[in-house]
Amino acid sequence: MAGLTSEEILAIVLVVVICTAMAAVGVLLLQRLRRRRDQLRGELSSRPEAVSDRAFNRIAMARREADILGRQGVELSRVRELIGEAQAEFDGRQFEHAYSLAQSAHELLVAARQRPPSVATGPSSPPPAVPAGSEPRSPASPAAKIPAHRAEAQFQLRLLQDEVARPAPSGAGDGRRLQAQALAAQAQQAFDRGDYAESFRLALKGRRESGLPIETVAPPGRPSGTGASADAAAPTDAGDDPERTADSLASLARCPRCGHPMGSSEQFCRGCGAPSAP
């Protein structure tokens, strides 16, 4: 400390002593406050109301955890016995013992939640046989349900649009062709807004205006002929009434893969080729 006077050295020593004393006083005050805090906590936790609330909350939490794990198929007979005993002790105002039993049930629930799921050791069943000519379908992604009349409306609408897009043959009436084009546009608008029955009706009407025979899927009870092509070319009895035709097609069974209507005598789907039965 060369260059410092005795007064400066005395001032520095005095500052250090004061800082040390203040730090010691602060540590003593902090320790006393902590002891007081622990004392107050002990007094509050030992009150009958606090003990009762703590036991009640622990029993309620254990019961809720048991219900959640029980819905997952976990075996919890011992846990439920402990919860019942804790509830009995709580009703008898033995709150400390009730809390201890509920805490034991909670610890068993924690162990059950951390336990890996058991693996069945029984003989595994063989996977179902897949029919020849069809692709296996994952059970996690079932075929979406096709809305009523959607497939029929789309089929008739495409046929009508293809017909009105072809050049008009010589001698064909321009008025009927213009009417068929207008009906095709109206049917497309009805299909776009999801009114498939109306779209189907307009498409059938447009095909009649164009002078083409109406081909639809045969309704139930009609003989299917010798093959799928013969059925597809056979006109239905309800061809003159689009609403009756739509209702008869809606009553048919549908392909489980693509949703296309299938008659009772059909062995393969005309939409995707899948067999009607394995």
C-alpha positions as CSV (number, residue, x, y, z in Angstrom):
1,M,0.0,0.0,0.0
2,A,2.8,2.4,-0.8
3,G,1.7,5.9,-1.4
4,L,-1.4,5.7,0.9
5,T,-1.5,7.8,4.0
6,S,-2.4,6.4,7.4
7,E,-5.8,8.1,7.2
8,E,-6.7,6.5,3.9
9,I,-5.6,3.0,5.2
10,L,-7.8,3.5,8.3
11,A,-10.7,4.5,6.1
12,I,-10.3,1.4,3.9
13,V,-10.2,-0.9,6.9
14,L,-13.2,0.8,8.4
15,V,-15.2,0.2,5.2
16,V,-14.2,-3.4,5.0
17,V,-15.3,-4.0,8.6
18,I,-18.6,-2.3,8.1
19,C,-19.3,-4.4,4.9
20,T,-18.4,-7.6,6.7
21,A,-20.6,-6.7,9.7
22,M,-23.6,-5.9,7.4
23,A,-23.1,-9.2,5.5
24,A,-23.1,-11.1,8.8
25,V,-26.2,-9.3,10.0
26,G,-27.9,-10.0,6.6
27,V,-27.1,-13.7,6.9
28,L,-28.4,-13.9,10.5
29,L,-31.6,-12.1,9.4
30,L,-32.1,-14.5,6.5
31,Q,-31.6,-17.5,8.7
32,R,-34.1,-16.2,11.2
33,L,-36.7,-15.5,8.5
34,R,-36.3,-19.0,7.1
35,R,-36.8,-20.6,10.5
36,R,-39.9,-18.4,11.1
37,R,-41.2,-19.5,7.7
38,D,-40.7,-23.2,8.4
39,Q,-42.4,-22.7,11.8
40,L,-45.4,-21.0,10.2
41,R,-45.7,-23.7,7.6
42,G,-45.6,-26.4,10.3
43,E,-48.3,-24.7,12.2
44,L,-50.5,-24.3,9.1
45,S,-49.9,-27.9,7.9
46,S,-50.7,-29.3,11.4
47,R,-54.1,-27.6,11.5
48,P,-57.0,-30.1,11.2
49,E,-58.5,-28.2,8.2
50,A,-55.2,-28.3,6.3
51,V,-54.7,-32.0,7.1
52,S,-58.3,-32.8,5.9
53,D,-57.9,-30.8,2.7
54,R,-54.6,-32.6,1.9
55,A,-56.0,-36.0,2.5
56,F,-59.2,-35.2,0.4
57,N,-57.1,-33.9,-2.5
58,R,-54.8,-36.9,-2.5
59,I,-57.8,-39.3,-2.5
60,A,-59.5,-37.4,-5.3
61,M,-56.3,-37.4,-7.4
62,A,-55.7,-41.1,-6.9
63,R,-59.3,-41.9,-7.9
64,R,-59.0,-39.8,-11.0
65,E,-55.7,-41.4,-12.1
66,A,-57.2,-44.9,-11.5
67,D,-60.2,-44.1,-13.7
68,I,-57.9,-43.0,-16.5
69,L,-55.7,-46.1,-16.4
70,G,-58.7,-48.3,-15.9
71,R,-60.1,-47.2,-19.2
72,Q,-56.8,-48.2,-20.8
73,G,-57.2,-51.8,-19.6
74,V,-54.7,-51.7,-16.7
75,E,-55.3,-54.0,-13.8
76,L,-55.8,-51.9,-10.7
77,S,-57.5,-54.1,-8.0
78,R,-54.9,-53.3,-5.3
79,V,-55.1,-49.6,-6.1
80,R,-58.8,-49.5,-5.7
81,E,-58.6,-51.3,-2.4
82,L,-56.2,-48.7,-1.1
83,I,-58.5,-45.9,-2.3
84,G,-61.4,-47.5,-0.6
85,E,-59.5,-47.9,2.7
86,A,-58.3,-44.2,2.4
87,Q,-61.9,-43.1,1.9
88,A,-63.0,-45.1,4.9
89,E,-60.3,-43.5,7.1
90,F,-61.2,-40.1,5.8
91,D,-64.9,-40.6,6.7
92,G,-63.7,-41.6,10.2
93,R,-61.7,-38.3,10.5
94,Q,-58.4,-40.2,10.5
95,F,-56.9,-37.7,8.0
96,E,-53.2,-38.6,8.4
97,H,-53.8,-42.3,7.8
98,A,-56.1,-41.5,4.9
99,Y,-53.5,-39.4,3.3
100,S,-50.9,-42.2,3.8
101,L,-53.1,-44.8,2.1
102,A,-54.0,-42.5,-0.8
103,Q,-50.3,-41.7,-1.3
104,S,-49.5,-45.4,-1.4
105,A,-52.2,-45.8,-4.1
106,H,-50.7,-42.9,-6.0
107,E,-47.3,-44.5,-6.0
108,L,-48.7,-47.8,-7.4
109,L,-50.5,-45.8,-10.1
110,V,-47.2,-44.1,-11.1
111,A,-45.5,-47.5,-11.3
112,A,-48.4,-48.9,-13.4
113,R,-48.2,-45.9,-15.8
114,Q,-44.4,-46.4,-16.3
115,R,-44.8,-50.2,-16.9
116,P,-44.5,-51.2,-20.5
117,P,-47.7,-52.7,-22.1
118,S,-48.0,-56.4,-21.9
119,V,-47.6,-58.4,-25.1
120,A,-50.1,-61.2,-25.8
121,T,-48.3,-64.6,-25.9
122,G,-51.2,-66.6,-27.3
123,P,-51.1,-68.0,-30.9
124,S,-51.4,-65.3,-33.4
125,S,-54.2,-65.7,-35.9
126,P,-53.2,-65.9,-39.6
127,P,-53.9,-62.8,-41.7
128,P,-57.1,-63.0,-43.8
129,A,-56.7,-64.4,-47.2
130,V,-56.7,-61.8,-50.0
131,P,-58.8,-62.8,-53.1
132,A,-56.9,-63.3,-56.3
133,G,-56.9,-60.3,-58.5
134,S,-57.6,-57.8,-55.7
135,E,-55.2,-55.6,-53.7
136,P,-55.1,-55.8,-49.9
137,R,-56.5,-52.8,-48.2
138,S,-55.1,-51.5,-44.9
139,P,-57.6,-51.6,-42.0
140,A,-56.4,-48.2,-40.9
141,S,-57.7,-46.6,-44.1
142,P,-61.2,-47.9,-44.9
143,A,-62.9,-46.9,-48.1
144,A,-64.7,-43.7,-47.8
145,K,-68.5,-43.8,-48.1
146,I,-69.6,-42.6,-51.5
147,P,-72.6,-40.1,-51.3
148,A,-75.8,-41.3,-52.8
149,H,-76.2,-40.9,-56.6
150,R,-72.7,-39.5,-57.0
151,A,-71.2,-42.4,-59.0
152,E,-74.3,-42.6,-61.2
153,A,-74.4,-38.8,-61.8
154,Q,-70.7,-38.7,-62.7
155,F,-71.1,-41.6,-65.1
156,Q,-74.0,-40.2,-67.0
157,L,-72.6,-36.7,-67.0
158,R,-69.3,-37.9,-68.6
159,L,-71.3,-39.7,-71.3
160,L,-73.4,-36.7,-72.0
161,Q,-70.4,-34.4,-72.1
162,D,-68.6,-36.7,-74.5
163,E,-71.6,-36.8,-76.8
164,V,-72.2,-33.0,-76.9
165,A,-68.4,-32.5,-77.6
166,R,-68.5,-34.7,-80.7
167,P,-69.3,-33.1,-84.1
168,A,-73.0,-33.1,-84.9
169,P,-73.9,-35.8,-87.5
170,S,-75.5,-34.6,-90.7
171,G,-79.3,-34.3,-90.4
172,A,-79.2,-33.9,-86.6
173,G,-81.6,-31.3,-85.2
174,D,-79.7,-28.2,-83.9
175,G,-82.5,-27.5,-81.4
176,R,-82.2,-30.8,-79.6
177,R,-78.4,-30.6,-79.6
178,L,-78.5,-27.1,-78.0
179,Q,-80.9,-28.4,-75.4
180,A,-78.6,-31.3,-74.6
181,Q,-75.6,-28.9,-74.2
182,A,-77.7,-26.7,-71.9
183,L,-78.7,-29.7,-69.8
184,A,-75.1,-30.8,-69.6
185,A,-74.1,-27.4,-68.2
186,Q,-76.9,-27.5,-65.7
187,A,-76.0,-31.1,-64.7
188,Q,-72.4,-30.1,-64.2
189,Q,-73.4,-27.1,-62.0
190,A,-75.7,-29.4,-59.9
191,F,-72.8,-31.9,-59.5
192,D,-70.4,-29.2,-58.4
193,R,-72.7,-28.0,-55.6
194,G,-73.3,-31.6,-54.4
195,D,-76.9,-32.1,-55.6
196,Y,-76.0,-35.5,-57.2
197,A,-79.7,-36.6,-57.7
198,E,-80.5,-33.5,-59.6
199,S,-77.3,-33.8,-61.7
200,F,-78.2,-37.4,-62.5
201,R,-81.7,-36.4,-63.5
202,L,-80.5,-33.6,-65.8
203,A,-77.7,-35.8,-67.3
204,L,-80.3,-38.5,-68.2
205,K,-82.6,-35.9,-69.7
206,G,-79.7,-34.5,-71.8
207,R,-78.8,-37.9,-73.1
208,R,-82.4,-38.5,-74.2
209,E,-82.4,-35.2,-75.9
210,S,-79.2,-36.2,-77.8
211,G,-81.0,-39.4,-79.0
212,L,-78.8,-41.9,-77.3
213,P,-80.0,-45.1,-75.5
214,I,-79.7,-44.8,-71.7
215,E,-77.4,-47.4,-70.2
216,T,-77.4,-47.8,-66.4
217,V,-76.7,-50.5,-63.9
218,A,-79.6,-53.1,-63.9
219,P,-81.8,-52.8,-60.8
220,P,-82.2,-55.7,-58.4
221,G,-84.1,-58.7,-59.7
222,R,-83.3,-58.0,-63.4
223,P,-81.4,-60.9,-65.1
224,S,-77.8,-59.9,-65.6
225,G,-77.4,-61.6,-69.0
226,T,-74.2,-63.4,-70.0
227,G,-71.6,-60.9,-68.9
228,A,-70.8,-57.5,-67.6
229,S,-71.0,-56.0,-71.1
230,A,-74.5,-57.3,-71.6
231,D,-75.6,-55.8,-68.3
232,A,-74.1,-52.4,-69.0
233,A,-75.8,-52.2,-72.4
234,A,-79.2,-53.2,-71.2
235,P,-81.6,-50.2,-70.6
236,T,-83.5,-50.1,-67.3
237,D,-87.2,-50.0,-67.0
238,A,-87.0,-46.7,-65.2
239,G,-85.0,-45.1,-68.0
240,D,-88.0,-42.8,-68.8
241,D,-88.2,-41.6,-65.2
242,P,-84.8,-40.3,-63.9
243,E,-86.0,-40.1,-60.3
244,R,-87.1,-43.7,-60.3
245,T,-83.8,-44.7,-61.9
246,A,-81.9,-42.8,-59.2
247,D,-83.9,-44.4,-56.4
248,S,-83.4,-47.9,-57.9
249,L,-79.7,-47.4,-58.2
250,A,-79.4,-46.0,-54.7
251,S,-81.0,-49.2,-53.3
252,L,-78.3,-51.4,-54.8
253,A,-75.4,-52.7,-52.8
254,R,-72.1,-50.9,-53.3
255,C,-68.6,-52.1,-53.9
256,P,-66.6,-52.0,-50.6
257,R,-63.6,-50.6,-52.4
258,C,-64.8,-47.8,-54.7
259,G,-68.5,-47.5,-53.8
260,H,-69.9,-48.3,-57.3
261,P,-73.4,-49.8,-57.3
262,M,-73.5,-53.7,-57.7
263,G,-76.4,-55.9,-58.5
264,S,-77.0,-59.1,-56.5
265,S,-76.0,-61.3,-59.4
266,E,-72.8,-59.4,-60.3
267,Q,-69.6,-61.2,-59.3
268,F,-67.2,-58.3,-60.1
269,C,-67.4,-54.5,-59.6
270,R,-67.7,-52.5,-62.8
271,G,-65.9,-49.6,-61.3
272,C,-62.7,-51.2,-60.1
273,G,-63.0,-54.9,-60.9
274,A,-62.9,-56.1,-57.3
275,P,-64.9,-59.4,-56.6
276,S,-68.2,-59.0,-54.9
277,A,-67.3,-61.7,-52.3
278,P,-64.0,-63.3,-51.3
